[in-house]
């Protein structure tokens, strides 16, 4: 049983060093990033790679499923933020907003807004079927972030305030 810490599943993909992951809302797909800059989707039922996409120059530093499981966001040390179709791995949108590694990603509950943590600033992006567009920017570097379940708050672990966690009010924006 899991309560005793037993491994119940292993995933091994040849020539892929997984460094971070996210699991789809339906728990059927694991998406992970690699040291080589790939984003890979693993089908848990067939135990096979569903798709494998070279996306970043250097390490993939963040991956996140949209709440409905239809898209995957990825970020890398190459400063690129990518939005992929979760079923095919096809690139839906790409943005290179600034200089610095993407540290974390979080969708709001609708999947239409993507929060991005970076050492240069924290971004809110519109993430729809047509791509990625910058919606707002906080001149605040962050290590990691998440959006509250109701979409009203953005939590950031700041770099500039000795590791302080901050909550940002977002509910004024009807998309969140």
C-alpha positions as CSV (number, residue, x, y, z in Angstrom):
1,X,0.0,0.0,0.0
2,X,1.0,3.6,-0.5
3,X,0.9,4.3,3.2
4,X,4.0,2.1,3.5
5,X,5.7,4.0,0.8
6,X,5.7,1.3,-1.9
7,X,6.4,2.2,-5.5
8,X,3.2,1.4,-7.5
9,X,4.3,2.6,-10.9
10,X,7.6,3.4,-12.7
11,X,8.0,5.4,-15.9
12,X,11.2,5.1,-17.9
13,X,11.7,6.8,-21.2
14,X,14.9,6.1,-23.2
15,X,17.2,9.0,-23.6
16,X,15.1,11.3,-21.3
17,X,16.2,12.5,-17.9
18,X,12.9,13.7,-16.3
19,X,13.5,16.6,-14.0
20,X,9.9,17.8,-13.2
21,X,6.4,16.7,-14.0
22,X,2.6,17.3,-13.8
23,X,-0.3,14.9,-14.1
24,X,-3.4,15.5,-16.2
25,X,-6.7,16.2,-14.3
26,X,-8.0,12.8,-15.4
27,X,-4.7,11.1,-14.2
28,X,-4.2,9.4,-17.6
29,X,-1.2,11.4,-18.7
30,X,2.0,12.4,-17.1
31,X,3.8,15.3,-18.8
32,X,7.4,16.0,-17.9
33,X,10.4,18.2,-18.8
34,X,13.9,17.1,-19.4
35,X,17.4,18.4,-19.0
36,X,17.7,18.4,-22.8
37,X,14.7,20.8,-23.1
38,X,12.1,18.3,-24.2
39,X,8.5,18.1,-23.1
40,X,7.2,14.5,-23.1
41,X,3.7,13.2,-22.5
42,X,3.4,9.6,-21.1
43,X,0.2,7.7,-21.5
44,X,-0.4,5.7,-18.2
45,X,-2.8,3.2,-19.8
46,X,-0.7,2.2,-22.8
47,X,2.6,2.8,-20.9
48,X,4.0,4.5,-24.0
49,X,5.1,8.0,-25.0
50,X,2.2,9.8,-26.5
51,X,4.3,12.7,-27.8
52,X,7.8,14.1,-27.4
53,X,8.5,17.7,-28.4
54,X,11.9,19.4,-28.3
55,X,10.8,22.8,-26.9
56,X,13.6,24.6,-25.0
57,X,17.3,25.3,-25.5
58,X,18.7,23.8,-22.4
59,X,16.7,22.5,-19.4
60,X,12.9,22.6,-19.3
61,X,12.3,24.3,-15.9
62,X,8.5,24.1,-15.6
63,X,5.4,22.2,-16.9
64,X,1.7,22.5,-16.0
65,X,-1.5,21.1,-17.4
66,X,-4.5,23.4,-17.9
67,X,-7.4,22.6,-15.6
68,X,-9.4,20.9,-18.4
69,X,-6.3,18.9,-19.5
70,X,-6.5,20.2,-23.1
71,X,-3.2,22.2,-23.0
72,X,0.2,22.0,-21.4
73,X,2.4,25.1,-20.6
74,X,6.1,24.8,-20.4
75,X,8.9,27.1,-19.5
76,X,12.7,26.9,-19.8
77,X,16.0,28.3,-19.0
78,X,16.0,29.8,-22.5
79,X,13.4,32.3,-21.3
80,X,10.6,30.8,-23.5
81,X,7.1,30.1,-22.4
82,X,5.3,27.6,-24.6
83,X,1.6,26.5,-24.8
84,X,1.1,23.0,-26.3
85,X,-1.9,20.9,-27.3
86,X,-2.0,18.2,-24.7
87,X,-3.2,15.5,-27.1
88,X,-0.6,16.0,-29.8
89,X,2.2,18.1,-28.4
90,X,1.6,20.6,-31.2
91,X,2.8,24.2,-30.4
92,X,-0.2,26.5,-29.9
93,X,1.6,29.6,-28.7
94,X,5.1,30.7,-27.8
95,X,6.3,33.8,-26.0
96,X,9.8,35.1,-25.1
97,X,8.9,37.9,-22.7
98,X,12.2,38.7,-21.0
99,X,15.6,37.5,-19.9
100,X,15.7,34.7,-17.4
101,X,14.7,31.2,-16.5
102,X,11.0,30.5,-16.1
103,X,10.7,29.1,-12.6
104,X,7.0,28.2,-12.2
105,X,3.7,28.1,-14.0
106,X,0.1,28.1,-12.8
107,X,-3.2,28.3,-14.6
108,X,-6.3,30.0,-13.2
109,X,-9.4,27.8,-12.8
110,X,-10.7,28.6,-16.3
111,X,-7.4,27.8,-18.0
112,X,-7.5,31.1,-19.8
113,X,-4.9,32.9,-17.7
114,X,-1.4,31.6,-17.0
115,X,0.8,32.9,-14.2
116,X,4.5,32.8,-14.8
117,X,7.2,33.0,-12.1
118,X,10.6,34.3,-13.2
119,X,13.7,35.9,-11.7
120,X,13.0,39.1,-13.7
121,X,9.3,39.5,-12.9
122,X,6.0,37.8,-12.4
123,X,3.6,37.7,-15.5
124,X,0.0,37.0,-16.1
125,X,-0.6,35.8,-19.7
126,X,-3.8,35.3,-21.7
127,X,-3.6,31.6,-22.8
128,X,-6.3,30.7,-25.2
129,X,-6.5,28.6,-28.4
130,X,-4.8,31.4,-30.5
131,X,-1.7,31.6,-28.4
132,X,-0.1,33.6,-25.5
133,X,-0.4,37.3,-24.8
134,X,0.9,39.4,-21.9
135,X,-2.0,40.6,-19.8
136,X,-0.2,42.0,-16.7
137,X,3.2,42.2,-15.2
138,X,4.3,42.5,-11.6
139,X,7.8,44.0,-11.2
140,X,8.6,41.4,-8.7
141,X,10.8,38.4,-9.2
142,X,9.4,35.1,-7.9
143,X,10.7,31.6,-7.2
144,X,7.4,29.9,-7.5
145,X,3.7,30.7,-7.6
146,X,0.2,29.3,-7.5
147,X,-3.4,30.6,-8.1
148,X,-6.1,30.0,-5.4
149,X,-8.8,27.5,-6.3
150,X,-11.4,30.3,-6.7
151,X,-9.0,32.3,-8.9
152,X,-9.1,35.4,-6.7
153,X,-5.5,35.3,-5.4
154,X,-2.1,34.8,-6.8
155,X,0.5,33.6,-4.3
156,X,4.2,34.2,-4.9
157,X,7.4,33.2,-3.2
158,X,9.4,36.3,-3.7
159,X,13.1,36.6,-4.3
160,X,13.4,40.2,-3.3
161,X,12.0,40.0,0.3
162,X,14.1,37.3,1.9
163,X,11.8,34.4,0.8
164,X,8.5,36.1,1.8
165,X,5.3,34.7,0.5
166,X,2.9,37.3,-0.9
167,X,-0.8,37.1,-1.9
168,X,-2.0,39.3,-4.8
169,X,-5.6,40.2,-5.2
170,X,-6.8,39.1,-8.7
171,X,-10.6,39.0,-8.5
172,X,-11.0,42.4,-10.1
173,X,-10.3,40.7,-13.4
174,X,-13.4,38.8,-14.5
175,X,-11.3,36.2,-16.3
176,X,-9.9,34.9,-13.0
